[in-house]
């Protein structure tokens, strides 16, 4: 298998963490790609018509894209422990919330890096940050008991989302007002799979 990848992407990091946690890292060839919403290499578009990463190229089927699809495929391939059926809707909902944080955070990054200075909008950036704050507060209020429970895919997603906030938007101080989540994250980032996949 081949993984179309970018080290800075939190969505790609999710896949790498799942590969590490399920012992499949050595079975995937990593193909690095530089993409933006306005610049997509041909080999990325061939794997995913929308030009987004990650994409997983399989020898025995069509390429898979969207990190949630890829992580669930890899988990099933390894025996299926990260998406437990007994609490599948909670896992998927929390993973979706974490992915929404990543989506908004990546949009802020692109606004600052891709659009010309004169076209950038602080109103747009702050609106995206408002989505992130809402998600962080929801997790801190409603989801800490889940994060304190058995390890699953939603833990990975939340950890990667928070790691990306530290990586790209640390100055915004996401920890303010979400003490329980911040404490959980401090511990979770020490997990071997998280340390091995930290963006640099």
N, C-alpha and C positions, 0 to 999 in steps of 0.2 A: 504494500500500500504506500501511497505517497500523500503527504499532507502539505497543501499549499498554505504557507505560514508567513507570519511577520512577528518578530519577537516582541514588538511593542503592543500588539493587539491583545486586549483582555479576553476577547472571544477565542483567539488562538490559544491563549494561556490556559483557558478552561480545558481545551482538548489535550494539551500537553500534561496537565495535572491528572486527568483521567487516564491517559496512557501510562503515566508513572504509577498511579494508584492501582491499576489493573495489571501491571507487569507487561505492557505491550509496547513500550517505547522503542525497543530494538527491532520491532516488526514494521516500523514506519520510516520511510525516507522523507526527510524534511526538505521542502523546496521553498526557499525564501522568496518573497515577492514584495515589491514596493508598490502599493496602490493608494489612490485617493479617489474621492467621488468623481474627479474629472480626468483621471489618468489610470487606466486599467490595462496591464499587460495582456497580450493575447492568450498566454497560457493560463492566466487566471480566468479570463472570460470563457475559455474552452471548458474549464471545470465547473464554473458557475456563471450562467448567462448574465446575472446581475453584476458580476465583477467583484463580489464581496468575498472576504476570507473569514474563516477557514473554509477549505474544501478538501474532502478526502477522496482521493482517486483509488478505486478498488480494481483489482484485476478481473473480478467476476461479476461486475455490475456497474450501473451508472455511478458517476461521482456523487457524493453526498455533500450537501452544504447546509448552512445554518448550524451554529455550534450545538444547539440542543438536539438536533437530529444526529450529528456526529457523535456526541458524547453518549447518547442513548444506544446507538449502534455499537460503539466500542464496549460499553458496559454489558450489553447482551452477548457480545462475542466472547467476553471474558467470564461469563457465568451469571451476570446480572445481580449485583448487590447494591448499586448506587441509586436505583430507582425501585425501591421496595413497593410491591403492590399494596401492602397494608396501609401505606400513607402516601400513595402516589400523587393524589391531588394536592396535598400540602407541598410535596417536593417540587412538583411542576409549577405551582403558583409562586413559591419563594424563588425558584430559579428564574421564572419570568420577571419577577420584581428586580432581581439582581441584574438581569440582562437589560432591563429598562434603565437602570443606573448607568450601565456601560454605554448604552445607546446615546443617552443624553450627554455623558462625559466626552464621548468620541466626537459628537457634534460640536461641542465647545472647542475641542482641540482643532477640528477642521476649520471652524470659523476663524480661529487665530492663525492657522498655518496655510490655508489654501486660498481663502478669499483675499483680495487686495485690501490693504489697510483702509482705504476710503470707503469700501463697501461693507466693512465689518460692523456688526450691530451689538452694542452692549445690552440692549433690550433683549435680543435673541439669546445671548449668552446667559443672562440672568434668568430668563424664562426656563432655559434648560436646567440651570442650577436649582431652580425652584422645584422641578420634577425630582431631582436627585435628593433634595432636602426632604421632600414629602416621603420618598421611598425609605430613606434612612430612618426617619422618625417612625414610620410604620413598622419597620423591622425591629427597631429598638423597643417599641411598645407592644407589638403583637407576636413577634416571632422568636424571641430569645429562648423560650422553652424548647422550640424545635431545634434551634442551633445548639442547645445544650444536650440534645438527644443523640441517637445513633448517627454516625457519619453517613452522609448521602450526597447526591449530586448538588443539592441546593447549598450545602456548606461550601463546596468548591466554587459555585457561581458567586456567592456572596463574598468569599475571600478574594476572588479575582477582581470583582467590582471594586472592592475597597482598596486593593492593591493598585488598581489603575488610578483611583483618586489620589493616592499618595504619589504616584509616579508623575502624573500630569497636572494635578490641580491641588497640590498640597497647600498652597498659599490660601486657599479658600477655607481651610480649617473645618473639614467635614465632621470632626469628632465633637464639636461643640453641641451640647445638648443631647448627645446619644452615648452616654457613658458606658452603658452595658454593652452596646455593640462595639465600642472602641476597645473595651477590655477583652471581649471575645476575639476580636481581630488580632490584638497583640499576641495572643496565644496561638491563634490559628496560623499566622504567618510563619511560625517556627516549624511547622510541619515540613518534613523532608521534601515532599513534592512541591510545596510552595516555594521553599528556598531554592530549589533547583530550577524553577521556572520564572523567577523574579525578573522583571524587565530591567534593562540597564541602558 
